[in-house]
């Protein structure tokens, strides 16, 4: 009789691609961050192969890539290991038709995101129909204070929870986002007053966006939706106009949760 605690023998058939993908998932779980060169070195494969594996894991939700080209555990892996509270299970399913209708109505790209620490994790998106448009960022984690949806969610937090997210102040990332914690606090006062937040080329040069919170029936913020557009055709005044269909969309999503 086999010892149930003994390691399983290696399969006799070739499973190198699947095996490498699983090894990278395990590395992400253990190390929390990987670069293409790390994967190439640990697996003994070419960097192009390592990049394809990581790209597949991003597509399947097991990994996400940040703005510094570092790969971190994605929502699928985090849900499995239970290290972060998952968003409502029906959030993406319910929100997606509204994201599409909003994108069609305003002819710009729409994003769905949740707050993850002091970052905004992009869960879903629909690109606008125009030739010059903003790409969706599904899986990406950006500083919350540099995104419209992130700022909308930060504005909904109690003061003590907001402060706890930035124990050492705001990071210096070279962006146009608020430079210090007090500047952020002052901006969030305006966000609460208007019900939406603006991003004026803070997360990416040439991109403007407006974001608002999705609340469930209890009034709890569970996500945010943003409309993003090229700054060359989307002035601050245009963002204010876009806030109206945006606010209607987040209300509809919240009612469906």
C-alpha positions in Angstrom: 0.0 0.0 0.0 1.4 3.4 -1.0 2.3 5.9 1.7 -0.3 8.8 1.2 2.3 11.3 2.3 5.0 10.3 -0.2 5.5 12.7 -3.1 3.7 11.8 -6.3 5.8 10.4 -9.1 6.5 12.6 -12.2 4.0 11.8 -15.0 5.5 9.6 -17.8 3.9 11.7 -20.6 5.3 15.2 -21.7 3.6 18.0 -19.8 6.4 20.6 -20.0 4.2 23.6 -20.9 1.6 22.9 -18.3 4.3 22.0 -15.8 6.1 25.3 -16.4 2.9 27.3 -16.0 2.1 25.6 -12.7 5.7 26.2 -11.5 5.3 29.9 -12.2 2.0 29.9 -10.4 3.7 28.3 -7.4 6.5 30.9 -7.6 4.1 33.7 -7.6 2.3 32.3 -4.6 5.6 31.9 -2.7 7.5 35.1 -3.8 4.6 37.5 -4.6 6.5 39.1 -7.4 8.3 37.9 -10.5 10.0 39.4 -13.5 10.5 37.8 -16.9 14.2 37.2 -16.2 13.3 35.5 -12.9 11.1 33.0 -14.6 13.6 32.4 -17.4 16.4 31.7 -14.9 14.3 29.5 -12.6 12.8 27.4 -15.4 15.8 27.4 -17.6 13.9 28.7 -20.6 14.3 31.6 -23.0 13.0 35.0 -22.0 10.5 34.8 -24.9 9.1 31.6 -23.4 9.0 33.0 -19.9 7.1 36.0 -21.3 4.5 33.8 -23.0 3.9 31.9 -19.8 3.4 35.0 -17.8 1.1 36.5 -20.5 -1.0 33.4 -20.4 -1.3 33.6 -16.6 -2.3 37.3 -16.9 -5.0 36.3 -19.4 -6.3 33.6 -17.1 -6.3 35.9 -14.1 -3.5 34.2 -12.2 -1.1 37.1 -12.6 -1.2 40.8 -13.1 1.6 43.1 -14.4 2.2 46.5 -12.7 3.5 49.7 -14.3 7.1 48.6 -13.6 6.7 45.3 -15.6 6.6 43.2 -12.4 4.2 40.3 -12.2 2.2 39.8 -9.1 -0.6 37.3 -8.0 -3.8 38.0 -9.9 -7.4 37.7 -8.7 -7.7 34.0 -9.5 -4.6 33.1 -7.5 -5.6 35.4 -4.6 -9.0 33.9 -4.5 -7.5 30.4 -4.3 -5.1 31.2 -1.5 -7.5 33.5 0.3 -5.0 36.2 1.0 -7.4 39.0 0.0 -11.1 39.5 0.3 -12.6 38.8 -3.1 -15.1 41.2 -4.7 -18.7 40.1 -4.8 -18.8 37.0 -7.0 -21.4 38.5 -9.4 -19.8 41.9 -9.7 -18.1 41.5 -13.1 -21.0 39.5 -14.6 -23.5 42.2 -13.6 -21.3 45.1 -14.3 -20.1 44.1 -17.8 -23.3 44.9 -19.7 -23.5 48.3 -18.1 -19.8 48.9 -19.0 -20.6 48.1 -22.6 -23.7 50.3 -22.7 -21.9 53.2 -21.1 -19.0 52.8 -23.6 -21.4 52.8 -26.5 -23.3 55.8 -25.2 -20.3 58.0 -24.5 -18.0 56.5 -27.2 -15.1 56.1 -24.7 -13.5 53.3 -22.8 -15.0 52.2 -19.5 -13.2 50.4 -16.6 -14.4 48.4 -13.5 -12.0 48.4 -10.6 -11.8 47.6 -6.9 -9.6 48.9 -4.1 -6.7 46.7 -3.2 -4.7 48.2 -0.3 -3.8 51.6 -1.6 -4.0 50.5 -5.2 -6.8 50.2 -7.8 -7.1 46.8 -9.4 -8.8 46.8 -12.8 -11.2 43.9 -13.1 -12.9 44.5 -16.4 -13.2 47.0 -19.2 -14.8 47.8 -22.6 -12.9 49.8 -25.2 -14.7 52.8 -26.8 -15.6 52.5 -30.5 -13.4 55.4 -31.8 -10.1 54.8 -33.6 -8.2 56.9 -31.1 -9.1 55.4 -27.7 -7.8 54.3 -24.4 -7.1 50.6 -24.0 -8.7 48.7 -21.2 -6.4 47.6 -18.4 -7.9 44.4 -17.0 -5.6 42.9 -14.3 -3.5 46.0 -13.9 -2.8 47.5 -10.4 -2.2 51.2 -10.3 -1.9 53.6 -7.3 -5.4 54.5 -6.2 -4.6 58.2 -5.8 -3.5 58.4 -9.4 -6.8 57.0 -10.9 -10.3 58.5 -10.9 -12.0 55.3 -9.7 -9.3 54.8 -7.0 -9.8 58.3 -5.7 -13.6 57.9 -5.7 -13.2 54.7 -3.5 -10.6 56.4 -1.2 -13.0 59.3 -0.7 -15.6 56.8 0.7 -13.2 55.6 3.5 -13.3 56.8 7.1 -10.3 59.1 7.9 -8.6 56.5 10.1 -8.7 53.8 7.4 -7.5 56.3 4.7 -4.6 57.3 6.9 -3.7 53.6 7.6 -3.3 53.0 3.8 -0.5 55.6 3.7 1.5 55.1 7.0 4.6 56.7 5.3 2.8 59.3 3.2 2.2 59.1 -0.5 4.8 57.3 -2.6 6.8 59.4 -4.9 6.0 57.9 -8.3 6.7 60.9 -10.5 3.1 61.1 -11.5 0.9 64.2 -11.5 -1.2 62.8 -8.7 -1.3 64.5 -5.3 2.2 64.9 -3.9 1.5 64.5 -0.2 -1.2 63.0 2.0 -2.8 66.4 2.9 -3.1 67.3 -0.7 -4.9 64.0 -1.3 -7.2 64.6 1.7 -8.2 68.0 0.4 -8.9 66.6 -3.1 -11.1 63.8 -1.6 -13.3 66.5 0.1 -14.1 67.7 -3.4 -14.7 64.2 -4.6 -17.2 63.5 -1.9 -19.0 66.8 -2.6 -19.4 66.1 -6.3 -19.8 62.3 -6.2 -17.1 61.6 -8.7 -13.3 62.0 -9.1 -11.2 63.2 -12.0 -7.9 61.9 -13.3 -6.1 64.5 -15.4 -3.1 62.6 -16.9 -2.2 61.3 -13.5 -2.0 57.6 -14.3 -0.9 58.0 -17.9 0.1 60.9 -20.1 -2.5 61.9 -22.6 -5.4 60.2 -20.7 -8.2 61.9 -18.8 -10.8 60.0 -16.8 -13.8 60.4 -14.5 -14.7 57.8 -11.9 -17.5 57.1 -9.4 -18.2 54.4 -6.8 -20.5 51.4 -7.1 -22.4 50.8 -3.9 -24.5 47.8 -2.9 -28.0 47.9 -1.3 -26.4 48.6 2.1 -24.6 51.6 0.7 -21.2 49.9 1.0 -18.7 50.7 -1.7 -17.7 47.6 -3.6 -16.1 48.9 -6.7 -15.7 51.9 -9.0 -16.4 52.6 -12.7 -14.3 55.0 -14.7 -14.7 56.5 -18.2 -11.3 57.2 -19.8 -10.6 59.2 -22.9 -7.7 60.8 -24.8 -7.0 64.2 -23.3 -6.8 65.8 -26.8 -10.6 65.5 -27.2 -11.7 65.2 -23.5 -11.4 68.5 -21.6 -12.2 68.9 -17.9 -15.6 70.3 -19.0 -16.2 67.1 -21.1 -15.4 65.0 -18.0 -18.0 66.8 -16.1 -20.5 66.0 -18.8 -19.5 62.3 -18.8 -20.1 62.2 -15.0 -23.8 62.1 -15.5 -24.1 58.9 -17.6 -21.4 57.5 -15.4 -23.3 58.1 -12.2 -26.4 56.5 -13.8 -24.4 53.4 -14.7 -22.9 52.9 -11.2 -26.4 53.2 -9.7 -27.7 50.6 -12.1 -24.8 48.2 -11.3 -25.4 48.7 -7.6 -29.1 47.9 -7.9 -28.2 44.7 -9.7 -25.9 43.4 -7.0 
